[in-house]
């Protein structure tokens, strides 16, 4: 008897356990899906926030560049008003700008000088307390030497600050291909032009710099040919690129300390030359799929500002919400699975109890039927809880007396209503047998 019961228990547990496990697995799948969905929402929010932040930073760079370029425009307007100013007047005018904008390396005035004027020009400048002045250029070794004979020169005549840049005084800007290209573009267009990155004369830092060139004419000129003939000289601003961009980062306060930045010139993309880089070693380690780019127009040149978030940045910005969603989902799934298993077991227990009770009632009914079928006397003593009605329904027409401890008047009425013919209350006395005899006799 025990083996079938054990097998039935195992079968019941297997069915209910499998259903509970199935519910948990479905909940786990839903939880992982919810986690992934939440993670995607968070990633989109992080991407949007980063691109917005990088855009603000790029705009900050543009503003800082524009502020610095404005110094060259101011110098152009000043010299246009009176090109014959003295060295002291030039210094007094530009010194406040240099104090205000630390990223400006120098401000300069380069006058156009024809070869026929060279000797007289050098003599006049030497007399201005600059005895070693000469129009110079670099030789093949990078050393400053007297400039070779040419039809015209564009030597630096005024320069502030002078002491740290004294070697550049008299340098012919037209002698260097990169500087000459910027001069010619500015001359022919009449606009502010930035040079390609250059290394300054005798600059020990070897930082890449740009020259921002503003042309001045001695008469109105409407086309490139007229401008070439009317060119008088150039106002120049000399800028260390790294200083401009570092100042922009310090002034922005946008929280991009953990962002890898690059600024490159479009014309030099194939050479992958950088004008500026912040956290360059983290560039390849950053999330390559998330990159912000913006084209910067800088005095006739095209630069590309690029930003990528480093893994440090992502780690500080990401939240644990997806993991919370996953854990909460798994916990709810486990509770539901346990509750389902409990309810299934309870349901099966109730079913088993009903089945056992039904069997008991069937056995009791069989016993009652046997009593009815074999009774010698037409009287049965029993309670009135449904058994009497079933006997009557099954066709028993004999006499039935209810023998019960309930002695209230309504109890006798209930017994008669249930189908009993007579009612005898307990305790019975010595006359019980006589009362039964009277019932049998039809009394």
MOTAWO-V593082 format. One record per residue. RES is the residue in one letter. SS is DSSP state (@ for helix, = for strand, . for the rest). OMEGA is omega in radians with two decimals (none if undefined). NEAR is the number of other ideal C-beta (glycine too) atoms within 12 Angstrom. Layout:
res: (RES,RES)
ss: (SS,SS)
omega: (OMEGA,OMEGA)
near: (NEAR,NEAR)
This chain:
res: (X,X,X,X,X,X,X,X,X,X,X,X,X,X,X,X,X,X,X,X,X,X,X,X,X,X,X,X,X,X,X,X,X,X,X,X,X,X,X,X,X,X,X,X,X,X,X,X,X,X,X,X,X,X,X,X,X,X,X,X,X,X,X,X,X,X,X,X,X,X,X,X,X,X,X,X,X,X,X,X,X,X,X,X,X,X,X,X,X,X,X,X,X,X,X,X,X,X,X,X,X,X,X,X,X,X,X,X,X,X,X,X,X,X,X,X,X,X,X,X,X,X,X,X,X,X,X,X,X,X,X,X,X,X,X,X,X,X,X,X,X,X,X,X,X,X,X,X,X,X,X,X,X,X,X,X,X,X,X,X,X,X,X,X,X,X,X,X,X,X,X,X,X,X,X,X,X,X,X,X,X,X,X,X,X,X,X,X,X,X,X,X,X,X,X,X,X,X,X,X,X,X,X,X,X,X,X,X,X,X,X,X,X,X,X,X,X,X,X,X,X,X,X,X,X,X,X,X,X,X,X,X,X,X,X,X,X,X,X,X,X,X,X,X,X,X,X,X,X,X,X,X,X,X,X,X,X,X,X,X,X,X,X,X,X,X,X,X,X,X,X,X,X,X,X,X,X,X,X,X,X,X,X,X,X,X,X,X,X,X,X,X,X,X,X,X,X,X,X,X,X,X,X,X,X,X,X,X,X,X,X,X,X,X,X,X,X,X,X,X,X,X,X,X,X,X,X,X,X,X,X,X,X,X,X,X,X,X,X,X,X,X,X,X,X,X,X,X,X,X,X,X,X,X,X,X,X,X,X,X,X,X,X,X,X,X,X,X,X,X,X,X,X,X,X,X,X,X,X,X,X,X,X,X,X,X,X,X,X,X,X,X,X,X,X,X,X,X,X,X,X,X,X,X,X,X,X,X,X,X,X,X,X,X,X,X,X,X,X,X,X,X,X,X,X,X,X,X,X,X,X,X,X,X,X,X,X,X,X,X,X,X,X)
ss: (.,@,@,@,@,@,@,@,@,@,@,@,@,@,@,@,@,@,@,@,@,@,@,@,@,@,@,@,@,@,@,@,@,@,@,@,@,@,@,@,@,@,@,@,@,@,@,@,@,@,@,@,@,@,@,@,@,@,@,@,@,@,@,@,@,@,@,@,@,@,@,@,@,@,@,@,@,@,@,@,@,.,.,.,.,.,@,@,@,@,@,@,@,@,@,@,@,@,@,@,.,.,.,=,=,=,=,=,=,=,=,=,=,=,@,@,@,@,@,@,@,@,@,@,@,@,.,.,.,.,.,.,.,.,.,=,=,=,.,.,.,.,.,=,=,=,.,.,.,.,.,=,=,=,=,=,=,=,=,=,.,.,@,@,@,@,@,@,.,.,=,=,@,@,@,.,@,@,@,@,@,@,@,@,@,@,@,@,@,.,.,.,=,=,.,.,.,=,.,.,.,.,.,.,.,.,.,.,=,=,=,=,=,=,=,=,=,.,.,.,.,.,.,@,@,@,@,@,@,@,=,=,=,=,=,=,=,=,=,=,@,@,@,@,@,@,@,@,@,@,@,@,.,.,.,.,.,.,=,=,=,=,=,=,=,@,@,@,.,.,.,.,.,=,=,=,=,=,.,@,@,@,.,.,.,.,.,.,.,.,=,=,=,=,=,=,=,=,.,.,=,=,=,=,=,=,=,=,=,.,@,@,@,@,@,@,@,.,.,.,@,@,@,@,@,@,@,@,@,@,@,@,@,@,@,@,@,@,@,@,@,@,@,@,@,@,@,@,@,@,@,@,@,@,@,@,@,@,@,@,@,@,@,@,@,@,@,@,@,@,@,@,@,@,.,.,.,.,=,=,=,=,.,.,.,.,@,@,@,@,@,@,@,.,.,.,.,.,=,=,=,=,=,=,.,.,.,.,@,@,@,@,@,@,@,@,@,@,.,.,.,=,=,=,=,.,.,.,.,.,.,@,@,@,@,@,@,@,@,@,.,.,.)
omega: (-3.08,-3.07,3.09,3.14,3.13,3.14,3.11,3.10,3.12,3.12,3.11,3.14,-3.13,-3.14,-3.12,3.13,3.13,3.11,3.11,3.10,3.12,3.10,3.13,-3.14,3.08,3.09,3.13,3.11,3.11,-3.14,3.11,3.10,3.11,3.10,3.14,3.12,3.12,3.12,3.11,3.09,3.13,-3.14,3.10,3.09,3.12,3.12,-3.13,-3.14,-3.13,-3.12,3.09,-3.12,3.12,3.09,3.08,3.14,3.09,3.10,3.09,3.07,-3.13,3.13,-3.12,3.10,-3.11,3.10,3.13,3.12,-3.14,3.09,3.10,3.10,3.10,3.13,3.10,-3.14,3.13,-3.13,3.11,-3.14,-3.13,-3.12,-3.07,-3.13,3.13,3.11,-3.14,3.10,3.11,-3.11,-3.12,-3.11,-3.01,-3.07,3.10,3.13,3.13,3.11,-3.11,-3.09,-3.07,-3.11,3.07,3.13,-3.13,2.97,-2.94,3.00,3.14,-3.08,3.02,-3.09,3.06,-3.08,-3.13,-3.12,-2.96,-3.05,-3.14,-3.14,-3.13,3.14,-3.11,-3.12,3.11,3.13,-3.14,3.08,3.08,-2.99,-3.09,-3.07,3.02,3.03,-2.97,3.05,3.10,3.03,-3.08,3.12,3.14,3.13,3.11,3.14,3.07,-3.09,3.08,-3.10,3.06,-3.13,3.13,3.14,3.00,-3.11,3.08,-3.10,3.11,-3.06,3.10,-0.02,-2.98,-2.94,-3.10,-3.13,-3.02,-3.10,-3.12,-3.12,-3.12,-3.13,-3.13,-3.10,-3.12,-3.12,-3.13,-3.06,-3.11,3.13,-3.14,3.13,3.11,3.11,-3.09,3.11,3.11,-3.14,-3.05,-3.10,-3.07,-3.09,3.04,-3.09,3.06,3.11,2.92,3.14,3.14,2.98,-3.03,3.13,3.09,3.10,-3.06,-3.10,-3.13,3.06,3.06,-3.09,3.03,3.00,3.06,-2.93,3.08,-3.06,3.03,-3.10,3.14,3.09,3.12,-3.14,-3.00,-3.11,-3.09,-3.13,3.13,-3.12,3.12,-3.13,-3.05,-3.08,-3.11,3.14,-3.07,2.92,-3.05,2.91,-3.13,-3.02,2.91,-3.08,-3.11,-3.14,3.12,-3.04,3.08,3.08,3.12,3.14,-3.12,-3.09,-3.04,-3.11,-3.06,3.05,3.11,-3.14,-3.11,3.11,3.12,-3.07,3.03,2.97,-3.11,3.07,-3.10,-3.10,-3.09,-3.10,-3.12,3.13,3.12,3.11,-3.09,2.98,-3.13,3.09,3.04,-3.03,-3.09,-3.12,-3.13,-3.04,-3.10,3.13,-3.10,-3.12,-3.01,-3.11,-3.12,-3.11,3.08,3.10,3.10,3.08,3.11,3.07,-3.06,3.05,3.07,3.12,-3.12,3.07,3.08,3.06,3.14,3.13,3.05,3.08,3.06,3.13,3.07,3.11,-3.12,-3.13,-3.13,-3.08,-3.07,3.13,-3.08,-3.10,3.14,3.13,3.08,3.11,-3.14,-3.10,3.11,3.11,3.12,3.13,3.12,3.12,3.13,3.12,3.13,3.12,3.12,3.12,3.11,3.11,3.12,-3.12,3.11,3.10,3.13,3.12,-3.14,3.11,3.11,3.11,3.12,3.12,3.10,3.13,3.14,-3.13,3.11,3.10,3.14,-3.14,3.12,3.12,3.13,3.14,3.10,3.12,3.13,3.13,3.12,3.11,-3.12,-3.07,-3.04,-3.09,3.09,3.13,-3.10,3.06,3.13,3.09,-3.10,3.08,-3.02,-3.03,3.03,-3.09,-3.13,-3.13,-3.12,3.10,-3.14,3.14,3.14,3.02,3.13,-3.09,3.14,3.14,3.14,3.08,3.09,3.09,-2.99,3.09,3.12,-2.99,3.13,-3.11,3.13,3.10,3.11,3.12,3.12,-3.13,3.14,-3.14,-3.13,3.11,3.13,3.09,-3.07,-3.08,3.12,-3.13,3.08,-0.03,-3.14,3.14,-3.11,-3.13,-3.07,-3.10,3.13,-3.14,3.10,-3.14,3.11,3.12,-3.13,-3.13,3.11,-3.13,none)
near: (7,8,9,10,12,12,13,18,19,14,15,23,19,16,20,27,22,18,26,27,22,20,26,27,19,21,28,24,18,22,28,22,18,26,25,19,19,26,23,17,18,24,24,15,19,27,24,17,26,35,23,19,29,35,22,26,36,34,22,32,44,26,20,35,39,24,26,40,38,23,41,44,27,28,44,36,18,26,34,25,15,15,27,18,24,18,26,15,19,32,23,16,27,36,21,17,30,31,14,17,33,21,36,40,37,43,44,46,42,46,36,34,32,20,21,13,19,30,18,15,29,28,16,19,29,18,13,21,14,23,12,16,30,26,38,30,31,27,14,7,7,16,13,25,18,24,30,17,16,21,15,31,36,43,43,47,40,40,38,36,24,28,12,20,28,21,25,40,37,39,39,38,45,34,30,29,16,30,40,28,24,39,38,26,29,39,37,26,22,27,24,38,36,42,39,33,33,34,26,36,35,19,21,11,15,15,24,32,36,44,49,46,50,42,39,38,27,19,13,12,21,13,14,20,12,17,27,21,19,22,34,31,37,46,45,52,44,50,43,31,43,26,26,42,38,24,26,35,29,20,21,27,13,25,20,36,21,26,40,35,43,35,43,31,32,23,20,20,19,9,13,15,21,26,40,39,27,33,25,20,12,25,25,15,18,31,28,15,13,28,24,33,22,26,20,36,22,34,34,31,35,21,36,30,40,35,40,35,39,29,22,21,29,26,15,17,25,23,19,15,21,26,20,18,26,26,20,21,28,25,18,22,28,22,18,26,27,22,20,26,27,18,18,25,22,16,18,22,17,14,16,18,14,14,15,14,14,14,14,14,18,15,14,19,20,16,16,27,21,12,22,28,16,11,20,11,18,19,28,33,28,28,24,32,18,18,29,34,21,24,28,23,16,18,11,25,13,25,27,35,35,34,29,26,13,20,17,13,12,12,23,23,15,22,32,19,16,27,29,34,28,29,31,33,21,16,12,18,11,8,12,18,13,15,22,22,15,17,27,21,13,11,13)
